[in-house]
């Protein structure tokens, strides 16, 4: 009956509820957030590269990839080769940048370092030492501040 059908369908004069944020808008926001994070990450890596070169290191590579694994910065000073993980701290973050390096992340860093060892260090007799460092960059009104932790991650990843 028409009365039964009317109770099951929505009258055409009532507009359907639309989400406050459309899928397209969410995608644009996500892309913007991703670009902003990448830009902050790029600035943090640039600050660490400057910190290392000021400390006598030569930058051998940045964003060095081994399949899905990546080392942010590979630097060398004399016989020492360093794989450096760069983290940045935001004023709005709930977790410190150093604390964000979980056990799983440390294991991933060690795997990337092992790949670097077999690809580069094992065959280079001029490299006598190798370590995994972590640099934390805080962006302050005076400019980026780098805190550097030599040997912060070890092969046991624990």
N, C-alpha and C positions, 0 to 999 in steps of 0.2 A: 504494500500500500504506500501511497505518497507520504503519509505521515511517518511511517516507519523509516522510510528512506531519508527523510529530512532530519530525523534524530541521529542518524548514523553519519551524515555528511556535514561538513562545515558550510554555513551559509556563505555565499560568494562575496558578501559585503564586508566580512571580517577578514582583514589581511592576516596572512600566516606570519607567525613569529619568525623573525630572522635573527641569526646569531649576531651578537654585538660586533664580533670581528669575523670577517669573511675569511675563507681559506686563502684567497689571494693576498689579503692584508697580512695574515699570519706568515705566509711565505716571504713577503717583502720584509717584515720585521725580522724574521729568522735570518734572511740574507744580510740585512743591515747589521744585526748582532754579530754574525759570523765575520763580516768584513771588519767590524770594529775590533773584535777579538784578535783577528789576524794582524790588524794595524798595530794594536798594542803589543802583540807578540813580536812583530817586526821591530818596533821601537826598543823593546826590552833586549832583543838579540843584538841590535846595533850598540846599545849601551854596554853590553857584556863584551862585544868585540873590541870596543874602544878600551875598556878596562884591561882586557888581556893584552892588547898591543902596547898599551902604556906600561904593562908589567913585563915587557920583553918577549911576548909570545908572537909567533907568526900564525896567522889564521890559514889553515890548510883547507878548510871546507866548512860550509854551513848548510844546514838542512840536508845532511848526507843520508841517503836512503839505502836500505838493504831490504828490498821487498817492502813489507808493511812497517818495518822498523826504521826509526829515524834518530839521528844524533843531531842536536841543534847546532853545535859548534865543535869542530875538531881543530885544535891548536897545538903548536909545537914551540918548545923553548929548549934549545940544545938537544940533549938526548931524551927529553921528556915529551911524550905525546899525551894529550888530554882530550877526553870526550866530555863535553860539558852540556848538561841539561839546564835550560834557562826557564825560570819561573818568574812570574810577575805578581805583584801584590796589588790588589785594589782596595781602596778605602771602604768600599761597600761589601767586600768579601767576608764570609763568615769563617773562613778557614785560612790560616797562614799559607803562604806559597810553599814553604818547606814542608809543612805538615801534609800538603796535598800529594806528596810523593808516597804513595801507598806501597805495600809489599808487592802487589802486582806490577806497579810502575817500575819499581826497582828491578824486579826480575826482567822486565822488558828492556830496561836500560842495560842490564848486564848482557842480555842476548845480543843487543845491537853492538855493544862493545866487543863481544866475542867475534861477531861478524867482521868488525873493523880489524880486529887482531889478525884473523886469517887472511883478510884481503890486503892488508897494508903492513902491519907491524912484523908479522912472522918472517916476511921476506926482506925486511929492511934492517940490516945489521947496525945502522946508526941509531936506532931507537932502543934505548936500554931500559926505560921505565914507561909505564902506562898507567893512567889512573882515570877514574870517573869522578868528575867534579860537578857541583851544583852551584848555580848562581841565581840569586833572588834579586829582582829589581823592584824597587818601590819608586813610584813616580810622585815626587814632592814638588811644591811650588818653586823650589830652587833648581829643580831638574831631577833626572833619574839618579837614584842612589843604589849602588850595587853592593850586595853582601855576597862574599865568595866563600865557598866551603870546599877546599881541596880534599879529594879522596872521600867525599861524602857517601859514596856508594861503593861497596866492595863485592867481590865475586860471590860471596855467600848470600847476597841480596837480602839479608835479614836485618 
